[in-house]
């Protein structure tokens, strides 16, 4: 009996290492390095379902074209859009990036637009829609258009230096972006317009995040409200188009979408200019006739069948395996991550619930390092643009799993909602608000401790 217990314990250690082992996505986790680390189906997805994954991948990857076209399953692009295919923003299913200074083509970043709700009618509209779109340009700027047509404008980003010093005297110069919209083609914007630059997030593990029980997320919010550590996340309640009611928000930088189906349909509509049964109108405002003047790809342009395939694909993109989990520096970094308070928001472990028809996602022990809650991140990260219950300083905790693969997959290490951070330490040093104490703890770390913390994050 004792020998059997030792064998079992040794097997456990070999799989799970220090605290949480290599399988961040539970049984869905895949072992893959290199540029395609984010692009594989869940490891436990049966072969009978991999064709559905591949079909969804094809509609996610391949470009849409102008209507009318012989490829009528993929026509209807635009006429105003940010890209002609999902993969152009979510590069290799990974993270987007801001344009370099002087570059007006922001391919994998977009700018959300809105105005403050001041009148009673505007406030009622805000409650239903979560934002009040800019009257001419809508709720996001489309910086591309069909040939011989006018895009809405171009995105110009400049940066100002923002120096920070560690307790040991080491200095870091952060960069703070300023967003400007230039070359407007449809008239001036509202004088109170609000901008929010957003890079495309990575696509891995989304189906698992969708499978975290609502009760779990609400319990996290309740537990944080009772603790006295300055961290108090809240749930965003957003409009669920399919249900016709408010639901818990999970997706997007401010948790503004309730489901992957709605997230995908909204991206088809806003980013590519395509209609679906969830968003039946093209993405032109009443001040823009271009959508009425040019032919479309039918009503809807994205069929329910295509939406289902893309939903299935986005639900089953696997999280890659953790690396170097037994390395002493990584183990030390994980201890520091916990000790300085990062796990208050970046929840390291959770169980998914039952998903009817989705057995690969059901009852998985996962390690996403997020609570999916909104947190006040301070004035430094504020976009001052509310979205449903999220105010201008609040952001959803982004998951950290797979973050160490960013350089391999995307060829850069730009982080945070607008890509301002050029590496993981810069991202940490932008934390404020509820995370101010954790950031101050990081500023007290010496070089070896900082290196260990980054080594841990890169192991995820």
N, C-alpha and C positions, 0 to 999 in steps of 0.2 A: 504493500500500500504506500509506504513512504517513497519508494522508488518511483511509483506511478505519479505521485504528486510532484516529485521533483522534475520528472519529464514534462508534465503539463506546465509547470511553472517556467521551465526553461523555454518551452515552445512559446509561452505567452511573452516572455522577455524578448525573444528573437523577433517577434512580430511587432510588439508595441513599444519597445525601447523605454525611454525615460518616463514620459507621462502619456503622450499620444503618439502612436506609431506612424508608419509611413502611409497608411490608408486613410487619408483625409476625407475621402468621399465614401467611406465604408466599402462595401463590395463593388461599388461602381468604379473604384479607383483603378487607373491604368498606369503601367510603367512605361514611360516614354520620355526621352530627352529630345532636344533639338527643336527645329522650327515648327513641327507639327504636334508639339506636346499638348496643345489645347484642343486639338481637332479630332479626337478619337471618340467613338461611342463608348458608353458605360461598359465596363468589363463584364458585368453580369447581364447585359442585354442579350436575349436569346437570338440565335441566327435567324429565326423566323421573323424578327422585328428589325433586323439590320437593313433590309431593303427600304423600309419606311424611313429609317434614319438617313440613308443615302439619297432618297428622293428629296427629303427635306433639305439636305445639304445642297443639292443642286439648285433649288430655288433660293437658298440663302447665298450661294456663291456666285451664280451666273447673273449677268447684267440684264436689266429690263430695257425695252426699246420703245421708241415712239410709235404710237398708233396712227394709222392702221399698219399692220405688218403681217407677214405670213406666219410668224411665230406668235399666234394669237394667245397662247398661254402666258406669254411674257410681255405683252404690249400694254401701253397706257402710261409709260413713263412721263412724269412731269405734268404740265409744261414747266413748272417751277419745282426745283428739287435740290437736295444737298449731295446726292450721289445716285448712281444708277444700279447699285446693288449693295446688299447688306454687308458683304465681305469687305467692301471698300472702306468702311468705317471700322468694323470689328475685324481688323487685319489678322488673318489666320486664326479667327475666333478669339483674338486677344484684344489688347488695349490700344485705343487711339492715341493721338498726340496732337499738340497744338501746332500751328504753323510756325515756322522759324521767323524771326524778326525780318520784316520787309516782304514776306510772302503773303499774298492776299488770297491764296487758295487753301482753305481750311478743311481739306477733304475728310479727315476723321474727327473733326470737332465742329460743333454747331453752336449757335447762340440763341438761347431762349429769350423771348420778348414778352413783355406785359406792361400794363399800367396799373397804378393803384386804384382800388375800388373806393370811391368817395361817395357817390350818390346811393340812395336806397336801392335803386334798380341795379346799379353796378354790384352792390354787395350781395343781392340775391343771385345774380349771375355768377359771382365768384363762388358762392357756396355750392352751386351745382357743378361748376366746371373746374374749380380749383385754381384757376388763373383768370385774369381779365386780359384778353389778347390786345396787342397794339392794334388800333383800328384799321390801319392800312396793310400792315405787314404780318398780322396774325401773331401766333405764339412762338414762332421761330423763324429766323431769317433763312430763306432759300438763296444760296449764293451761286447756283447754277440754273441754267434754263436750256430748253431745246434750241437747236441751231436757228440762228437768225431771230431769236427772241431775247428779251431783256430779263436777266436775273434781277433779284430784288436789290442786291448790293454786295459789297465785299467786306470781309472781316479783317480789321487791322489790329494787331496786338503789339503793344510796347511794354517794356519792363522797367521797373525801378528797383534799385538795390535796397535790401533790407538786412542789415548786419545783425548777427546774433553771436554771443560768446559763451562758451562753456566755462565752468568754474575753474578748470585748469588753464584757462587763457586761450584755448584753441578757438579760432574765429571761423564762422561760416557766413557767407553772404547769400541770403535767400533772394529770390526775385519775385516781385509783386506785379501781376499783369494789370494792364489797363486796356479795356476793349473799346474799340471805335468802329462804327459802321460807316463805310465810305462808298462813294459812287452809287448813291440811292437812285433808283430808276422809276419809282412810283410815287414820288413826292416826299415831303418831309415827314419825319416821325413825330409822334405825340411828344410834347415838351417834357412830360413826366415818364418817358419810357424807361423801363428797367431792363438791363442786360444780364444774362447769366451764361457764361461760356461753359460748355460741357464736352469733354472728350468721351468717346465711346468706351464703355467698360468691357472687360473680358467676359466671355460667355460661359465659362465652365461652371458646372455645379448648379445651374439655375433651377433645374427641376427638383433638386434636393432642397434648395431654399424655399421653393414653392410648397414643399411637402412638410416643412416644419409646422406643427399644429399651431393654430391661432392662439390656443390657450397658453402654450409655452411662451409665445412672444408677449402676450399680455401679462403673464406671470413675471417675466423679466422686468417689465415696466413697473409692476407693483413692487417687486423686491427692491429695485433701485430707488423708488420713491421713499422707501422706509429706511434706507441706509443714509448715513450722514457723511458721505465722502464727496459731496458736490456733484455726483453723477446721477442724473435723473432723466432717462430717456422716455420718449412717449411714442405711442402708435400714431401713424398718420392714417386718417380715414378718408378714403378716396371713392370716387364714383365708379362703380362697376357697371359697364355698359350692358353686358350680357344679363346680369341679374336685375338691373334697373334699381339698384339700391347702393348704399354706401358699404364698403368693405375695407378690410385692413390693407394698407399699402405695403408692398414688399420691394418693388423694382423701381429702378431709376435713382438718381443721386439724392432725391428727396423723398423716396418711397412713394412716388406719385402714381404708380400703376399697381393694380391688385393681382393681376395674373400675367403669365407669359403670353397667353392668347391676346390679351388686350395690349400688352407692351409691344408685341410684334405688329399687330394691326396698326397701332399708333405710329410706329416707325415706318411702316409701309406708306402710311398716309402723309406724315410730316416730312420724312426724309426723302422718299422716292416719288411722292405725288400720286399714290395709288389708292383707289377706293376699295372698301370691303364692306361686308354687311354690318360691321361694327362702326365704321366711319364712312358714311355713304357719300359725303360731299368731298369734292376736290379741295386742295389746300390753298385756294385763293380767297381773299377777302372780298367783300362787296365792292371795294374800290378797284378791284383788278378784274378786267374782263378777259384776260388771256385764257383762263380755263374754259370759258364759254365759247371763245372764238376758235379754239383748236379742237380737233377730234380727240375723243378719249378711247380707251380700250374696252368699253362696255361697262355695264352696271351690274355687279361690281367688277373691278379690274382684277382683284385678287379673289379667286373663288374660295369657297369654304373648304374645299378639298386641299388647296394649296396652303391655306392657313393651318389646317390640321397637320399637314406634313412638316411645316416649318415649326409649329409648336412642339411636335414630337422630337424633332432635331434639337431644338434649343433646350428641351427638358433633359436630354440624354447625352449632352456633351460632358465628357468625363473630366474629373479633377485628376491631374497627374500625381503620381506618388511623391511623398516627401523624400528628401535626400539628406544624407549625413546625420540621421537622427541620433546616432550613438556618438558622434563627434563631441569631445569634451567641451569645445567652445560653443557648439550649438546647445548642448545641455545647459551650460552656464547661462547662455543668452535666454533660454526659455525660463529659467529661474528669475532672471532680471525682469523679463517681460511681465511675469506675474507679480513680482514684488513691487514694481513701481506703479501698478494699478491699471495696466493696459487691458487686462481681462475683464474689467468692469463693463466695457462696451464690446470688446472683441471676444465674445464668448467662444471658448475653445471646443466645447463638446455639447452635442445635442442629439436627440433621437428624432428621426422623421416619423410621420404617422402612416396610416394606411391610405394608399392611393388606388382607387378602383381602376383596374385595367392597366396599371403601371407598377407591376411587381418589382421591377429593378430599383424603384425609388422608395419602396415601402419598408418601414421598420429598419432603417439604416442608422448606425451610429456614425456620426459625421463630425468633422472638426473644421468648421468654416471660418471661425474667428470673426463673427458678427452677431449682433442681437437684432438686426433689421429695424432698430428703433431710431427715431430722430433725436439728435443731441445738439445742443448749442455749442458751436465750435469757436465762438468768439468773433470779434470784429475783423481779425486778420483774414479769416476765410469767408467772411460774409459776402453774399451776392446781393443782399437787401431785396430779394425777390421772393415773396411768399408763394407757396404751392399747397393748396388745401390747408391742413393744419400746420404745415411747416412754415416757420417765419424766416426772415431773411438771414438769420445766423445759424439755422438748423440744417443738418445734413444726416442722411441715413448712414449708419456705420457700414463701411464697405467690407466685404469679406476679404480675408487675407490669403486664403488657400491658393496655392499655385503662383504666388507673387514672385517667388524666386526664379521663375522661368521667363520673366518678362523680357530680359535682354535677348535670350535665345530665340524667342518667338517673334518679338516685334522689333528688335534691334535698337531699343532705347530703354531708358528707365525713368520716364516721365510719369509722375503720380499726382493724385488728388483730382478733384472734379474738373479742373481746367488745365491740368498738366503742368502747373507752375513748378512743382518739385522735380528736380533733376535726378534725384536718388532717394532712397528710403529715409535717410537721416533728415534730408530737407523736408520730407513729408511729415515726419514726426515733429520737427521744430515749428511747423505751421499750426500745430494743435494749440487751441486755446479754449476759453469758456469752460465747459465741464471737464475738459482734458488738460486744463492749465496745470493742475498739480502733477499729473503724470509727466508733462513736458518739463516742468521744473526739476522733477526727479531725474530725468534724462540729462539735463544740463549739469547735474552734479556728478555724473558718471565720468570715470577716467577713460583714457584711450582704450585700454584692454576691455573694459566693460562695454563701451560703445561698440567695439568690434564684435564682441560676443552677441550683443543684441541684434546687430545687423546680420550676423551669421545665422542666428535662429530664424529671422524673417526670411532669409534667402533659402532656408531649408524647407520652407512651406511649399 
